Amino acid sequence: MAWLLLLLAGAFEILWTFTLKASEGFTKPFYVALMLLCIGATTLLLSLAVKTLPLGTAYAVWVGIGIVGTAAVGVVLFDESASPARLGAIGLIVAGVAMLHFLEA
């Protein structure tokens, strides 16, 4: 259950970063409000996950999900670079997060 909470926390982390960009410097109230809700949700879910999971592992996985998901959103929605070097670096993050998950299983 803790891993599911952590996955959901990661999803809210991705949504939070998207709404941060979409708020255009806090000038769009809808996105600012959604961003604040996402920050609260991601923090709450992460705090519930660390009741069971080791803090360092949970935080690394949460950040990894956020990094990879935010990078994907940037490529898909904001036309950011998908160069082989950038994708390779993101792949290394995924590998590290997967290793942490399997070490804790």
KANOR-V541031 format. One record per backbone hydrogen bond with DSSP energy under -1.0 kcal/mol. CO is the residue of the C=O (numbers start at 1). NH is the residue of the N-H. E is the energy in kcal/mol with one decimal. If there is no record, write none. Layout:
CO NH E
CO NH E
This chain:
1 5 -2.3
2 6 -2.2
3 7 -2.3
4 8 -2.5
5 9 -2.4
6 10 -2.2
7 11 -1.9
8 12 -2.3
9 13 -1.8
10 14 -2.1
11 15 -2.3
12 16 -2.4
13 17 -2.1
14 18 -2.2
15 19 -2.6
16 20 -2.0
17 21 -1.8
18 22 -2.8
19 23 -1.7
21 24 -1.6
23 27 -2.2
23 28 -1.2
28 32 -2.0
29 33 -2.7
30 34 -2.4
31 35 -2.4
32 36 -2.2
33 37 -2.0
34 38 -2.3
35 39 -2.5
36 40 -2.1
37 41 -2.5
38 42 -2.9
39 43 -2.0
40 44 -2.4
41 45 -2.7
42 46 -2.2
43 47 -2.4
44 48 -1.9
45 49 -2.2
46 50 -2.1
49 52 -1.5
49 53 -2.6
54 58 -2.9
55 59 -2.8
56 60 -2.1
57 61 -2.6
58 62 -2.6
59 63 -2.8
60 64 -2.5
61 65 -2.8
62 66 -2.2
63 67 -2.9
64 68 -2.7
65 69 -2.7
66 70 -2.4
67 71 -2.4
68 72 -2.3
69 73 -2.5
70 74 -2.5
71 75 -2.1
72 76 -2.7
73 77 -3.2
74 80 -2.1
83 87 -2.8
84 88 -2.5
85 89 -2.2
86 90 -2.1
87 91 -2.3
88 92 -1.8
89 93 -1.5
90 94 -2.2
91 95 -2.5
92 96 -2.2
93 97 -2.5
94 98 -2.6
95 99 -2.2
96 100 -2.1
97 101 -2.2
98 102 -2.4
99 103 -2.2
100 104 -1.4
